[in-house]
Amino acid sequence: MSDVGTEGPEATVARPRLMHVVRDAIRRRHYSCRTEETYLHWIRRFILFSGKRHPRELGATEVTAFLNHLVAERHVAAATQNQALAALLFLYKEVLAQPLPWLDGLEHAKQPVRRPTVLTEEEAWRLLARLRGTKWLMASLLYGAGLRLRECLKLRVKDVDFGYRQILVRDGKGGKDRVTMLPESVIEPLKAHLARMKALHERDLADGCGDVELPDAIARKYPRAPYEWGWKFVFPSYKRSVDPRTGAIRRHHVYENYLIRGVKQAARAAGITKHVSCHTLRHYAACRTMPSEARRVPRSVPFASSWRAVSRVSLGIVFPHSERFEEGQ
């Protein structure tokens, strides 16, 4: 009998693809989905730049050439180059077990000092007046509570404390928790919003899709926690979607472009020519809504301490056109 076409046992074992290995290494370290997407993107770009050769065959010379190409020819910002560098350092150290030496020939992109865009009080009111419904409510929290966009999207029901009129921000910048104020003028619209979302949650439970994604291993420790109302997102998506990591069909929080585009459209409708983004509302909260008592606090005192010192004064922030929330529903 001919032996043509037969293979040994070693040949039948398929080597896992590089991207699958990288993805597994990222998930074992509990990195965020955003970090996973970014790292995979830059690793693919590096492989294409190097003629589709395997990174194991490449080294510091090719990595330096790729990073210098981003600066010299693609004119990327310093933060973008740092993202690509972090992705490649992770690839060689954590995945390939070939740590890169010091990149002597690397040309770092210059990082100029930028002044943030700060709206005047009149511009901020005009901007909020052009928003409706959930977009108005989310923008008001960025404006009044000083939330970042991702912090607002990931906000859970249990972290909104109406009794103390405060919001507990979980896993903020640097992986730290912090407490911020809940503006008085947003309390009633937020309660009405949560009442509607709880009805939506109960319908999801009836349909068998009422669980929610939980951080770390909380779902294994508390199996019923994904179905509890307190763990739900304050701003859930209006559509169910498939979790890319587990394949479960559930309701995630709204996509970030939902508010990004809404703020952009509101800025154009309000006739504001400044570059306005969601983070601009946070800048306004830091620079304009702070009472004079807090502005006189020395710069050495942390911003959070300044807010705590005047929290009783600041809680009475009045937002323009609160009735826009009801109109948008």
PALUM-674802 format. One record per residue: residue in three letters; x, y, z of N, C-alpha, C in turn; residue number from 0. Coordinates in steps of 0.2 Angstrom, whole numbers, plus 5000, padded with zeros to 4 digits. Layout:
BEGIN
SITE  aa  nxx  nyy  nzz caxx cayy cazz  cxx  cyy  czz   i
SITE ALA    X    Y    Z    X    Y    Z    X    Y    Z NUM
...
END
This chain:
BEGIN
SITE  aa  nxx  nyy  nzz caxx cayy cazz  cxx  cyy  czz   i
SITE MET 5004 4994 5000 5000 5000 5000 5004 5006 5000   0
SITE SER 5003 5011 4996 5007 5017 4995 5006 5021 5001   1
SITE ASP 5011 5025 5003 5011 5029 5009 5010 5037 5007   2
SITE VAL 5008 5038 5001 5007 5044 4998 5001 5047 5002   3
SITE GLY 5002 5053 5004 4996 5057 5007 4996 5056 5015   4
SITE THR 5000 5051 5017 5000 5050 5025 5004 5055 5028   5
SITE GLU 5003 5056 5034 5007 5061 5038 5008 5058 5045   6
SITE GLY 5013 5061 5048 5014 5059 5055 5010 5062 5060   7
SITE PRO 5010 5060 5066 5005 5063 5071 5007 5070 5072   8
SITE GLU 5013 5072 5072 5015 5079 5073 5012 5084 5068   9
SITE ALA 5012 5081 5062 5009 5086 5056 5002 5087 5057  10
SITE THR 4998 5082 5060 4991 5083 5061 4989 5089 5066  11
SITE VAL 4994 5091 5070 4992 5096 5075 4993 5103 5072  12
SITE ALA 4987 5106 5071 4988 5113 5068 4990 5118 5073  13
SITE ARG 4995 5122 5071 4998 5127 5075 4993 5133 5076  14
SITE PRO 4991 5135 5082 4986 5141 5082 4989 5147 5078  15
SITE ARG 4984 5151 5075 4986 5157 5072 4988 5162 5077  16
SITE LEU 4993 5166 5074 4996 5171 5079 4991 5176 5082  17
SITE MET 4986 5178 5078 4981 5183 5081 4977 5179 5087  18
SITE HIS 4975 5173 5086 4972 5169 5091 4976 5169 5097  19
SITE VAL 4982 5168 5097 4987 5167 5102 4987 5174 5106  20
SITE VAL 4988 5180 5102 4988 5186 5105 4981 5188 5108  21
SITE ARG 4976 5186 5105 4969 5187 5109 4969 5184 5115  22
SITE ASP 4971 5177 5115 4971 5173 5122 4975 5177 5127  23
SITE ALA 4981 5179 5125 4986 5182 5130 4983 5188 5133  24
SITE ILE 4979 5192 5129 4976 5198 5131 4970 5197 5136  25
SITE ARG 4966 5192 5134 4961 5190 5138 4963 5187 5145  26
SITE ARG 4968 5183 5145 4971 5181 5151 4973 5186 5156  27
SITE ARG 4975 5192 5154 4977 5197 5158 4971 5202 5159  28
SITE HIS 4965 5200 5157 4959 5204 5158 4959 5211 5155  29
SITE TYR 4962 5212 5150 4963 5219 5146 4956 5220 5144  30
SITE SER 4954 5226 5142 4948 5228 5140 4947 5227 5132  31
SITE CYS 4941 5226 5130 4939 5225 5123 4943 5230 5119  32
SITE ARG 4943 5237 5121 4946 5242 5117 4953 5241 5116  33
SITE THR 4957 5239 5121 4964 5237 5121 4965 5231 5116  34
SITE GLU 4961 5226 5117 4962 5220 5112 4961 5222 5105  35
SITE GLU 4956 5226 5103 4955 5229 5096 4961 5233 5094  36
SITE THR 4964 5237 5099 4969 5242 5097 4976 5238 5096  37
SITE TYR 4977 5233 5100 4983 5229 5099 4983 5225 5093  38
SITE LEU 4977 5221 5092 4977 5217 5086 4977 5221 5079  39
SITE HIS 4975 5227 5080 4975 5232 5074 4982 5234 5072  40
SITE TRP 4986 5236 5077 4993 5238 5076 4998 5232 5074  41
SITE ILE 4996 5226 5077 5000 5220 5075 4999 5218 5068  42
SITE ARG 4993 5219 5066 4991 5217 5059 4995 5223 5054  43
SITE ARG 4995 5229 5056 4998 5234 5052 5005 5233 5052  44
SITE PHE 5008 5231 5057 5016 5229 5057 5017 5223 5053  45
SITE ILE 5013 5218 5053 5014 5212 5048 5014 5214 5041  46
SITE LEU 5009 5218 5039 5008 5221 5032 5014 5225 5030  47
SITE PHE 5016 5229 5035 5022 5234 5033 5028 5230 5032  48
SITE SER 5029 5224 5035 5035 5220 5035 5034 5215 5029  49
SITE GLY 5030 5216 5025 5029 5211 5019 5026 5204 5021  50
SITE LYS 5021 5204 5026 5018 5198 5028 5022 5193 5031  51
SITE ARG 5028 5195 5034 5032 5190 5037 5030 5189 5044  52
SITE HIS 5032 5183 5047 5030 5182 5054 5034 5186 5058  53
SITE PRO 5031 5189 5064 5035 5193 5068 5041 5190 5071  54
SITE ARG 5040 5183 5072 5046 5179 5075 5052 5180 5071  55
SITE GLU 5051 5181 5064 5057 5182 5060 5060 5189 5060  56
SITE LEU 5056 5194 5063 5058 5201 5063 5061 5203 5070  57
SITE GLY 5063 5209 5071 5066 5211 5077 5066 5218 5078  58
SITE ALA 5070 5221 5082 5070 5228 5084 5071 5232 5078  59
SITE THR 5075 5230 5073 5076 5234 5067 5070 5236 5063  60
SITE GLU 5066 5230 5062 5059 5231 5059 5054 5235 5063  61
SITE VAL 5054 5234 5069 5050 5238 5074 5051 5245 5073  62
SITE THR 5058 5247 5074 5060 5254 5073 5058 5257 5067  63
SITE ALA 5059 5253 5061 5057 5256 5055 5050 5257 5054  64
SITE PHE 5045 5253 5057 5038 5253 5057 5036 5260 5061  65
SITE LEU 5039 5260 5067 5037 5266 5071 5039 5273 5068  66
SITE ASN 5045 5273 5065 5047 5279 5062 5043 5280 5055  67
SITE HIS 5041 5275 5052 5037 5276 5046 5030 5280 5048  68
SITE LEU 5027 5278 5054 5021 5281 5056 5022 5288 5057  69
SITE VAL 5028 5290 5060 5029 5297 5061 5031 5301 5055  70
SITE ALA 5036 5298 5051 5038 5302 5045 5034 5302 5040  71
SITE GLU 5030 5297 5038 5026 5297 5032 5018 5297 5034  72
SITE ARG 5016 5294 5039 5009 5294 5041 5007 5300 5045  73
SITE HIS 5012 5304 5048 5011 5310 5052 5006 5308 5058  74
SITE VAL 5007 5303 5061 5003 5301 5067 5005 5305 5073  75
SITE ALA 5000 5306 5078 5001 5309 5084 5006 5305 5088  76
SITE ALA 5008 5308 5094 5012 5305 5098 5009 5299 5102  77
SITE ALA 5002 5300 5104 4998 5295 5107 4997 5289 5102  78
SITE THR 4996 5290 5096 4995 5285 5091 5002 5281 5091  79
SITE GLN 5007 5284 5090 5014 5280 5090 5015 5276 5096  80
SITE ASN 5013 5279 5102 5014 5275 5108 5009 5269 5109  81
SITE GLN 5003 5270 5106 4999 5264 5105 5002 5258 5101  82
SITE ALA 5005 5260 5096 5008 5255 5091 5014 5252 5095  83
SITE LEU 5018 5256 5098 5024 5254 5102 5021 5249 5108  84
SITE ALA 5016 5251 5111 5014 5246 5117 5011 5240 5114  85
SITE ALA 5008 5240 5108 5006 5234 5105 5011 5229 5103  86
SITE LEU 5017 5232 5100 5022 5228 5098 5026 5225 5104  87
SITE LEU 5027 5229 5109 5031 5227 5115 5027 5221 5118  88
SITE PHE 5020 5222 5119 5016 5216 5121 5017 5210 5117  89
SITE LEU 5017 5211 5111 5018 5205 5106 5024 5201 5107  90
SITE TYR 5030 5205 5107 5036 5201 5108 5038 5199 5115  91
SITE LYS 5035 5202 5120 5037 5200 5127 5032 5195 5130  92
SITE GLU 5026 5196 5129 5021 5192 5132 5019 5186 5127  93
SITE VAL 5019 5187 5121 5017 5182 5116 5022 5177 5113  94
SITE LEU 5027 5181 5110 5033 5177 5107 5039 5176 5112  95
SITE ALA 5038 5179 5118 5044 5178 5123 5050 5180 5120  96
SITE GLN 5051 5185 5116 5057 5188 5114 5057 5195 5115  97
SITE PRO 5058 5197 5121 5058 5204 5123 5063 5209 5118  98
SITE LEU 5060 5214 5116 5064 5219 5112 5069 5222 5116  99
SITE PRO 5075 5224 5113 5080 5228 5116 5078 5235 5116 100
SITE TRP 5082 5239 5118 5081 5247 5118 5081 5249 5111 101
SITE LEU 5076 5252 5109 5075 5255 5102 5079 5261 5101 102
SITE ASP 5086 5261 5099 5090 5267 5099 5088 5271 5094 103
SITE GLY 5086 5269 5088 5085 5273 5082 5077 5275 5082 104
SITE LEU 5074 5274 5087 5067 5276 5087 5066 5284 5087 105
SITE GLU 5062 5287 5083 5061 5294 5083 5054 5295 5085 106
SITE HIS 5053 5298 5091 5047 5299 5095 5043 5305 5092 107
SITE ALA 5037 5304 5091 5033 5310 5088 5033 5315 5094 108
SITE LYS 5033 5322 5092 5033 5327 5096 5025 5328 5099 109
SITE GLN 5025 5329 5105 5018 5330 5109 5017 5337 5111 110
SITE PRO 5014 5341 5107 5013 5348 5108 5008 5349 5114 111
SITE VAL 5009 5354 5118 5004 5356 5123 4998 5359 5120 112
SITE ARG 4993 5356 5121 4986 5358 5118 4982 5361 5124 113
SITE ARG 4979 5367 5122 4974 5370 5127 4967 5367 5126 114
SITE PRO 4963 5364 5131 4957 5361 5130 4952 5367 5128 115
SITE THR 4947 5365 5124 4941 5369 5122 4936 5370 5128 116
SITE VAL 4935 5376 5130 4930 5377 5136 4925 5382 5133 117
SITE LEU 4919 5379 5134 4913 5383 5132 4911 5389 5137 118
SITE THR 4908 5394 5135 4906 5399 5139 4899 5396 5142 119
SITE GLU 4897 5400 5147 4890 5397 5150 4885 5398 5145 120
SITE GLU 4884 5403 5141 4879 5404 5136 4880 5398 5131 121
SITE GLU 4886 5397 5129 4887 5391 5124 4884 5385 5126 122
SITE ALA 4886 5383 5133 4884 5377 5136 4877 5376 5136 123
SITE TRP 4873 5382 5138 4866 5381 5138 4863 5380 5131 124
SITE ARG 4866 5384 5126 4863 5383 5119 4864 5376 5117 125
SITE LEU 4870 5373 5119 4871 5366 5117 4866 5361 5120 126
SITE LEU 4865 5361 5126 4861 5357 5130 4854 5358 5127 127
SITE ALA 4852 5364 5126 4845 5365 5123 4843 5362 5117 128
SITE ARG 4848 5360 5113 4847 5357 5106 4847 5349 5107 129
SITE LEU 4848 5347 5113 4848 5339 5114 4841 5337 5117 130
SITE ARG 4839 5331 5115 4833 5328 5118 4833 5322 5121 131
SITE GLY 4829 5320 5125 4828 5313 5128 4835 5311 5131 132
SITE THR 4836 5304 5130 4842 5301 5133 4849 5305 5132 133
SITE LYS 4849 5308 5126 4855 5311 5124 4856 5317 5129 134
SITE TRP 4850 5321 5130 4851 5327 5134 4853 5324 5141 135
SITE LEU 4850 5319 5144 4852 5316 5150 4859 5314 5151 136
SITE MET 4862 5311 5146 4869 5309 5146 4873 5315 5146 137
SITE ALA 4872 5320 5142 4876 5326 5141 4875 5330 5147 138
SITE SER 4870 5330 5151 4869 5333 5157 4873 5330 5163 139
SITE LEU 4874 5324 5162 4879 5321 5167 4886 5322 5166 140
SITE LEU 4888 5322 5160 4894 5324 5158 4896 5332 5160 141
SITE TYR 4891 5336 5159 4891 5343 5161 4891 5344 5168 142
SITE GLY 4887 5341 5172 4886 5343 5179 4889 5338 5183 143
SITE ALA 4890 5332 5182 4894 5327 5186 4901 5326 5184 144
SITE GLY 4903 5329 5179 4910 5329 5176 4912 5322 5174 145
SITE LEU 4907 5318 5172 4909 5311 5170 4912 5311 5163 146
SITE ARG 4917 5306 5162 4920 5305 5155 4915 5301 5151 147
SITE LEU 4915 5301 5145 4911 5297 5140 4910 5290 5142 148
SITE ARG 4916 5286 5143 4915 5279 5144 4913 5278 5151 149
SITE GLU 4914 5283 5156 4911 5282 5163 4904 5283 5163 150
SITE CYS 4901 5287 5159 4894 5288 5158 4891 5281 5155 151
SITE LEU 4894 5279 5150 4891 5273 5146 4891 5267 5151 152
SITE LYS 4896 5266 5155 4897 5260 5159 4893 5261 5166 153
SITE LEU 4890 5266 5167 4887 5268 5173 4881 5263 5175 154
SITE ARG 4881 5260 5181 4877 5255 5183 4871 5258 5188 155
SITE VAL 4866 5255 5188 4860 5257 5192 4862 5258 5199 156
SITE LYS 4865 5253 5202 4867 5252 5209 4872 5258 5211 157
SITE ASP 4875 5261 5206 4880 5266 5208 4877 5273 5208 158
SITE VAL 4871 5274 5206 4867 5280 5207 4864 5281 5213 159
SITE ASP 4866 5285 5218 4863 5286 5224 4859 5292 5225 160
SITE PHE 4852 5291 5225 4848 5297 5225 4848 5300 5232 161
SITE GLY 4849 5296 5237 4848 5298 5244 4854 5303 5246 162
SITE TYR 4860 5301 5244 4865 5306 5245 4867 5311 5239 163
SITE ARG 4863 5310 5234 4864 5314 5228 4871 5313 5225 164
SITE GLN 4873 5307 5224 4880 5306 5222 4880 5300 5217 165
SITE ILE 4886 5300 5213 4887 5295 5208 4894 5292 5210 166
SITE LEU 4894 5285 5211 4900 5281 5212 4903 5279 5205 167
SITE VAL 4908 5282 5203 4911 5280 5197 4916 5274 5198 168
SITE ARG 4914 5268 5195 4918 5262 5195 4924 5262 5190 169
SITE ASP 4930 5260 5192 4935 5258 5187 4936 5264 5182 170
SITE GLY 4937 5270 5185 4938 5276 5181 4945 5276 5178 171
SITE LYS 4947 5282 5176 4954 5283 5174 4959 5280 5179 172
SITE GLY 4964 5276 5176 4969 5273 5180 4966 5267 5185 173
SITE GLY 4960 5265 5183 4957 5259 5187 4955 5261 5194 174
SITE LYS 4954 5268 5195 4952 5270 5202 4944 5272 5202 175
SITE ASP 4941 5271 5208 4935 5273 5209 4935 5280 5212 176
SITE ARG 4929 5283 5211 4928 5290 5214 4921 5292 5215 177
SITE VAL 4920 5296 5219 4913 5299 5220 4912 5306 5217 178
SITE THR 4907 5307 5213 4905 5313 5211 4898 5315 5212 179
SITE MET 4896 5321 5211 4889 5324 5213 4884 5322 5208 180
SITE LEU 4878 5321 5210 4872 5320 5206 4868 5327 5206 181
SITE PRO 4869 5331 5200 4865 5337 5200 4858 5337 5202 182
SITE GLU 4855 5341 5206 4848 5341 5208 4843 5341 5202 183
SITE SER 4845 5345 5197 4840 5346 5191 4839 5340 5187 184
SITE VAL 4844 5335 5188 4844 5329 5184 4840 5323 5188 185
SITE ILE 4839 5324 5194 4837 5318 5198 4830 5316 5195 186
SITE GLU 4825 5320 5194 4818 5318 5192 4818 5315 5185 187
SITE PRO 4822 5318 5180 4822 5315 5174 4826 5308 5174 188
SITE LEU 4831 5308 5178 4834 5301 5179 4830 5296 5182 189
SITE LYS 4826 5298 5187 4821 5293 5190 4816 5290 5185 190
SITE ALA 4814 5295 5180 4809 5293 5175 4812 5289 5170 191
SITE HIS 4818 5290 5168 4822 5286 5164 4823 5279 5166 192
SITE LEU 4825 5278 5173 4826 5272 5176 4820 5268 5176 193
SITE ALA 4814 5271 5177 4808 5267 5178 4806 5264 5171 194
SITE ARG 4808 5268 5165 4807 5265 5159 4811 5259 5157 195
SITE MET 4818 5260 5160 4823 5255 5158 4821 5249 5163 196
SITE LYS 4818 5249 5169 4817 5244 5173 4811 5240 5169 197
SITE ALA 4806 5243 5166 4801 5239 5162 4804 5236 5156 198
SITE LEU 4809 5239 5153 4813 5235 5148 4817 5229 5151 199
SITE HIS 4820 5230 5156 4823 5224 5159 4819 5219 5161 200
SITE GLU 4813 5220 5163 4808 5215 5165 4806 5211 5159 201
SITE ARG 4805 5215 5153 4803 5211 5147 4809 5207 5145 202
SITE ASP 4815 5209 5146 4821 5205 5144 4821 5199 5148 203
SITE LEU 4819 5199 5154 4819 5193 5159 4814 5188 5156 204
SITE ALA 4808 5191 5154 4803 5187 5152 4805 5183 5145 205
SITE ASP 4809 5186 5141 4811 5183 5135 4817 5179 5136 206
SITE GLY 4820 5179 5142 4826 5174 5143 4833 5178 5141 207
SITE CYS 4833 5184 5140 4839 5188 5138 4840 5194 5143 208
SITE GLY 4839 5192 5150 4839 5198 5155 4846 5199 5158 209
SITE ASP 4851 5195 5156 4857 5195 5160 4861 5201 5157 210
SITE VAL 4867 5203 5160 4871 5208 5158 4878 5206 5159 211
SITE GLU 4883 5209 5156 4890 5208 5156 4892 5211 5163 212
SITE LEU 4896 5207 5167 4899 5209 5173 4906 5209 5173 213
SITE PRO 4910 5213 5177 4917 5214 5177 4920 5208 5180 214
SITE ASP 4926 5206 5178 4930 5201 5182 4926 5194 5182 215
SITE ALA 4927 5191 5188 4923 5185 5189 4917 5185 5194 216
SITE ILE 4914 5191 5194 4908 5192 5198 4902 5187 5196 217
SITE ALA 4902 5186 5190 4896 5182 5187 4897 5175 5190 218
SITE ARG 4903 5172 5191 4904 5166 5193 4903 5165 5201 219
SITE LYS 4905 5171 5204 4905 5171 5211 4897 5172 5213 220
SITE TYR 4894 5176 5210 4887 5177 5211 4883 5176 5205 221
SITE PRO 4881 5169 5204 4877 5167 5197 4871 5171 5196 222
SITE ARG 4867 5174 5201 4861 5177 5199 4862 5185 5198 223
SITE ALA 4868 5187 5199 4870 5194 5199 4869 5197 5192 224
SITE PRO 4870 5193 5186 4869 5196 5180 4862 5198 5178 225
SITE TYR 4857 5195 5182 4850 5196 5181 4847 5201 5186 226
SITE GLU 4851 5204 5190 4848 5208 5195 4848 5215 5192 227
SITE TRP 4843 5219 5194 4842 5226 5191 4847 5231 5193 228
SITE GLY 4850 5230 5199 4856 5235 5201 4862 5234 5197 229
SITE TRP 4863 5229 5193 4869 5228 5189 4868 5230 5182 230
SITE LYS 4862 5232 5180 4860 5234 5173 4863 5241 5172 231
SITE PHE 4865 5242 5166 4867 5249 5163 4862 5254 5164 232
SITE VAL 4864 5260 5166 4859 5265 5166 4856 5267 5159 233
SITE PHE 4861 5267 5154 4859 5268 5148 4860 5262 5143 234
SITE PRO 4855 5258 5143 4856 5251 5139 4854 5253 5132 235
SITE SER 4857 5248 5128 4856 5249 5121 4848 5247 5119 236
SITE TYR 4846 5250 5114 4839 5248 5112 4838 5242 5109 237
SITE LYS 4844 5239 5107 4844 5232 5103 4848 5228 5107 238
SITE ARG 4846 5221 5107 4851 5216 5109 4856 5214 5104 239
SITE SER 4862 5212 5107 4867 5210 5103 4871 5204 5105 240
SITE VAL 4875 5201 5101 4879 5195 5103 4886 5198 5106 241
SITE ASP 4887 5195 5112 4893 5197 5115 4899 5193 5111 242
SITE PRO 4904 5197 5109 4909 5194 5104 4914 5189 5108 243
SITE ARG 4914 5190 5115 4918 5185 5118 4915 5179 5120 244
SITE THR 4908 5179 5122 4905 5173 5125 4900 5171 5120 245
SITE GLY 4897 5175 5115 4892 5173 5111 4885 5173 5114 246
SITE ALA 4884 5176 5120 4878 5177 5123 4874 5183 5120 247
SITE ILE 4868 5182 5120 4863 5187 5117 4861 5191 5123 248
SITE ARG 4863 5198 5123 4861 5202 5129 4861 5209 5127 249
SITE ARG 4859 5213 5132 4858 5220 5130 4864 5224 5133 250
SITE HIS 4868 5227 5129 4874 5230 5131 4872 5238 5132 251
SITE HIS 4877 5242 5134 4876 5249 5135 4876 5252 5128 252
SITE VAL 4873 5258 5127 4873 5261 5121 4880 5262 5118 253
SITE TYR 4880 5262 5111 4886 5263 5108 4889 5271 5109 254
SITE GLU 4895 5272 5109 4898 5278 5111 4896 5283 5106 255
SITE ASN 4895 5281 5099 4894 5286 5094 4887 5289 5095 256
SITE TYR 4883 5285 5099 4876 5288 5100 4876 5295 5103 257
SITE LEU 4880 5296 5108 4881 5303 5111 4886 5307 5107 258
SITE ILE 4891 5304 5104 4896 5308 5101 4893 5312 5095 259
SITE ARG 4889 5308 5091 4885 5311 5085 4880 5316 5088 260
SITE GLY 4877 5315 5093 4872 5319 5096 4875 5326 5098 261
SITE VAL 4880 5326 5101 4883 5332 5103 4886 5336 5097 262
SITE LYS 4889 5333 5092 4891 5336 5086 4885 5339 5083 263
SITE GLN 4880 5336 5082 4874 5339 5079 4871 5345 5083 264
SITE ALA 4871 5344 5089 4868 5349 5093 4873 5355 5093 265
SITE ALA 4879 5355 5093 4884 5360 5092 4883 5364 5086 266
SITE ARG 4882 5360 5080 4881 5363 5074 4874 5367 5074 267
SITE ALA 4869 5364 5077 4862 5367 5077 4862 5373 5082 268
SITE ALA 4867 5373 5087 4867 5379 5091 4872 5385 5088 269
SITE GLY 4875 5383 5082 4879 5388 5079 4886 5389 5083 270
SITE ILE 4888 5384 5086 4895 5385 5090 4900 5383 5085 271
SITE THR 4905 5387 5084 4910 5386 5079 4916 5382 5082 272
SITE LYS 4917 5382 5089 4922 5379 5092 4922 5371 5091 273
SITE HIS 4928 5368 5092 4928 5361 5092 4925 5358 5098 274
SITE VAL 4919 5355 5097 4915 5353 5103 4915 5345 5103 275
SITE SER 4916 5342 5108 4916 5335 5109 4912 5333 5116 276
SITE CYS 4911 5327 5117 4908 5325 5124 4913 5327 5129 277
SITE HIS 4920 5327 5128 4924 5329 5134 4924 5336 5135 278
SITE THR 4922 5340 5130 4921 5347 5131 4917 5349 5137 279
SITE LEU 4911 5345 5137 4907 5346 5143 4910 5345 5149 280
SITE ARG 4914 5340 5150 4918 5339 5156 4923 5344 5157 281
SITE HIS 4926 5347 5152 4930 5353 5153 4926 5359 5156 282
SITE TYR 4920 5360 5154 4916 5365 5156 4914 5364 5164 283
SITE ALA 4913 5358 5165 4911 5356 5172 4917 5358 5177 284
SITE ALA 4923 5357 5174 4929 5358 5178 4931 5365 5179 285
SITE CYS 4929 5369 5174 4932 5376 5173 4926 5381 5175 286
SITE ARG 4920 5380 5174 4915 5385 5174 4910 5384 5179 287
SITE THR 4908 5378 5180 4902 5377 5185 4905 5377 5192 288
SITE MET 4911 5376 5193 4914 5376 5200 4913 5383 5203 289
SITE PRO 4910 5383 5209 4909 5390 5213 4916 5393 5214 290
SITE SER 4915 5400 5216 4921 5404 5217 4925 5401 5223 291
SITE GLU 4922 5398 5228 4925 5395 5234 4930 5390 5232 292
SITE ALA 4928 5386 5227 4933 5381 5224 4938 5383 5220 293
SITE ARG 4937 5389 5216 4942 5391 5212 4947 5394 5216 294
SITE ARG 4946 5396 5222 4952 5399 5226 4956 5394 5229 295
SITE VAL 4954 5388 5229 4958 5382 5232 4965 5382 5228 296
SITE PRO 4970 5382 5231 4977 5381 5228 4977 5376 5223 297
SITE ARG 4981 5377 5218 4982 5372 5213 4985 5365 5215 298
SITE SER 4988 5365 5221 4991 5359 5224 4986 5354 5226 299
SITE VAL 4980 5357 5228 4974 5353 5230 4971 5349 5225 300
SITE PRO 4970 5343 5225 4967 5339 5220 4960 5342 5218 301
SITE PHE 4958 5341 5212 4952 5343 5209 4946 5340 5213 302
SITE ALA 4947 5333 5215 4941 5330 5218 4940 5333 5225 303
SITE SER 4946 5335 5228 4945 5338 5235 4942 5345 5234 304
SITE SER 4943 5349 5229 4940 5355 5228 4932 5354 5227 305
SITE TRP 4930 5349 5224 4923 5347 5223 4920 5345 5230 306
SITE ARG 4923 5341 5234 4921 5339 5240 4920 5345 5245 307
SITE ALA 4924 5350 5244 4924 5356 5249 4918 5360 5248 308
SITE VAL 4915 5360 5242 4909 5364 5240 4904 5360 5237 309
SITE SER 4903 5354 5239 4898 5349 5236 4891 5352 5238 310
SITE ARG 4890 5354 5244 4884 5356 5246 4881 5362 5242 311
SITE VAL 4886 5366 5239 4884 5372 5235 4883 5370 5228 312
SITE SER 4887 5365 5226 4887 5364 5219 4881 5359 5217 313
SITE LEU 4878 5356 5222 4873 5351 5220 4867 5354 5217 314
SITE GLY 4866 5361 5217 4860 5364 5215 4861 5367 5208 315
SITE ILE 4865 5364 5204 4866 5366 5197 4860 5365 5193 316
SITE VAL 4858 5370 5190 4851 5370 5186 4853 5370 5179 317
SITE PHE 4850 5365 5175 4851 5364 5168 4846 5367 5164 318
SITE PRO 4848 5370 5158 4843 5373 5154 4838 5368 5151 319
SITE HIS 4832 5370 5151 4827 5366 5147 4827 5358 5149 320
SITE SER 4826 5357 5156 4825 5350 5158 4819 5347 5155 321
SITE GLU 4814 5351 5152 4808 5348 5149 4810 5344 5143 322
SITE ARG 4816 5346 5140 4818 5343 5134 4819 5335 5135 323
SITE PHE 4820 5333 5141 4820 5326 5142 4814 5322 5140 324
SITE GLU 4808 5325 5143 4802 5322 5142 4800 5323 5134 325
SITE GLU 4802 5328 5131 4800 5329 5124 4803 5324 5120 326
SITE GLY 4809 5322 5122 4813 5317 5118 4811 5310 5118 327
SITE GLN 4806 5308 5123 4804 5301 5124 4798 5300 5119 328
END
